[in-house]
Amino acid sequence: MANYNIIFNSTDNSELYSSVECFLNQHKEIAIVIESSYGGKEAVSLDKSTAIKLAKTLRSEINKIEG
Protein backbone atom coordinates (compact mmCIF):
# COMPACT_ATOMS: atom_id res chain seq x y z
CA MET A 1 0.00 0.00 0.00
CA ALA A 2 1.29 3.46 -0.88
CA ASN A 3 2.33 5.67 2.02
CA TYR A 4 1.82 9.35 1.20
CA ASN A 5 -0.15 12.43 2.26
CA ILE A 6 -1.61 15.09 -0.02
CA ILE A 7 -1.80 18.64 1.34
CA PHE A 8 -3.88 21.45 -0.19
CA ASN A 9 -3.26 25.02 1.01
CA SER A 10 -5.72 27.92 1.08
CA THR A 11 -5.76 30.35 -1.83
CA ASP A 12 -3.57 33.45 -2.06
CA ASN A 13 -6.78 35.51 -1.79
CA SER A 14 -7.50 34.06 1.64
CA GLU A 15 -6.66 36.22 4.63
CA LEU A 16 -6.09 33.08 6.70
CA TYR A 17 -3.63 30.25 6.22
CA SER A 18 -5.36 26.91 6.31
CA SER A 19 -4.68 23.51 4.83
CA VAL A 20 -6.46 20.25 4.06
CA GLU A 21 -4.51 17.00 4.31
CA CYS A 22 -5.76 13.72 2.82
CA PHE A 23 -4.36 10.25 3.37
CA LEU A 24 -5.28 6.59 3.74
CA ASN A 25 -5.26 5.66 7.43
CA GLN A 26 -4.44 2.30 9.04
CA HIS A 27 -8.14 1.28 8.89
CA LYS A 28 -8.12 1.70 5.08
CA GLU A 29 -10.33 4.80 5.34
CA ILE A 30 -9.77 8.19 3.77
CA ALA A 31 -8.68 10.58 6.50
CA ILE A 32 -9.14 14.32 5.98
CA VAL A 33 -7.52 16.78 8.39
CA ILE A 34 -8.26 20.51 8.24
CA GLU A 35 -5.79 22.78 10.00
CA SER A 36 -6.71 26.43 10.59
CA SER A 37 -4.45 29.45 10.88
CA TYR A 38 -5.28 29.46 14.58
CA GLY A 39 -3.54 26.12 15.01
CA GLY A 40 -6.68 24.05 15.50
CA LYS A 41 -7.17 20.76 13.69
CA GLU A 42 -10.34 18.88 12.83
CA ALA A 43 -10.37 15.42 11.30
CA VAL A 44 -12.82 13.03 9.71
CA SER A 45 -12.39 9.47 8.42
CA LEU A 46 -14.55 8.28 5.53
CA ASP A 47 -15.20 4.79 4.26
CA LYS A 48 -14.78 4.22 0.53
CA SER A 49 -18.41 4.77 -0.48
CA THR A 50 -18.70 7.98 1.55
CA ALA A 51 -15.40 9.28 0.12
CA ILE A 52 -16.71 8.62 -3.40
CA LYS A 53 -19.93 10.52 -2.61
CA LEU A 54 -17.87 13.44 -1.25
CA ALA A 55 -15.71 13.48 -4.39
CA LYS A 56 -18.79 13.50 -6.65
CA THR A 57 -20.43 16.27 -4.63
CA LEU A 58 -17.24 18.35 -4.66
CA ARG A 59 -16.90 17.89 -8.42
CA SER A 60 -20.53 18.98 -8.88
CA GLU A 61 -19.97 22.12 -6.79
CA ILE A 62 -16.75 22.93 -8.69
CA ASN A 63 -18.67 22.73 -11.97
CA LYS A 64 -21.00 25.47 -10.67
CA ILE A 65 -18.11 27.95 -10.43
CA GLU A 66 -18.24 30.41 -13.32
CA GLY A 67 -15.16 31.65 -15.13
C-alpha positions in Angstrom: 0.0 0.0 0.0 1.3 3.5 -0.9 2.3 5.7 2.0 1.8 9.4 1.2 -0.1 12.4 2.3 -1.6 15.1 0.0 -1.8 18.6 1.3 -3.9 21.4 -0.2 -3.3 25.0 1.0 -5.7 27.9 1.1 -5.8 30.4 -1.8 -3.6 33.4 -2.1 -6.8 35.5 -1.8 -7.5 34.1 1.6 -6.7 36.2 4.6 -6.1 33.1 6.7 -3.6 30.3 6.2 -5.4 26.9 6.3 -4.7 23.5 4.8 -6.5 20.3 4.1 -4.5 17.0 4.3 -5.8 13.7 2.8 -4.4 10.2 3.4 -5.3 6.6 3.7 -5.3 5.7 7.4 -4.4 2.3 9.0 -8.1 1.3 8.9 -8.1 1.7 5.1 -10.3 4.8 5.3 -9.8 8.2 3.8 -8.7 10.6 6.5 -9.1 14.3 6.0 -7.5 16.8 8.4 -8.3 20.5 8.2 -5.8 22.8 10.0 -6.7 26.4 10.6 -4.5 29.4 10.9 -5.3 29.5 14.6 -3.5 26.1 15.0 -6.7 24.1 15.5 -7.2 20.8 13.7 -10.3 18.9 12.8 -10.4 15.4 11.3 -12.8 13.0 9.7 -12.4 9.5 8.4 -14.5 8.3 5.5 -15.2 4.8 4.3 -14.8 4.2 0.5 -18.4 4.8 -0.5 -18.7 8.0 1.6 -15.4 9.3 0.1 -16.7 8.6 -3.4 -19.9 10.5 -2.6 -17.9 13.4 -1.3 -15.7 13.5 -4.4 -18.8 13.5 -6.7 -20.4 16.3 -4.6 -17.2 18.3 -4.7 -16.9 17.9 -8.4 -20.5 19.0 -8.9 -20.0 22.1 -6.8 -16.7 22.9 -8.7 -18.7 22.7 -12.0 -21.0 25.5 -10.7 -18.1 28.0 -10.4 -18.2 30.4 -13.3 -15.2 31.6 -15.1 
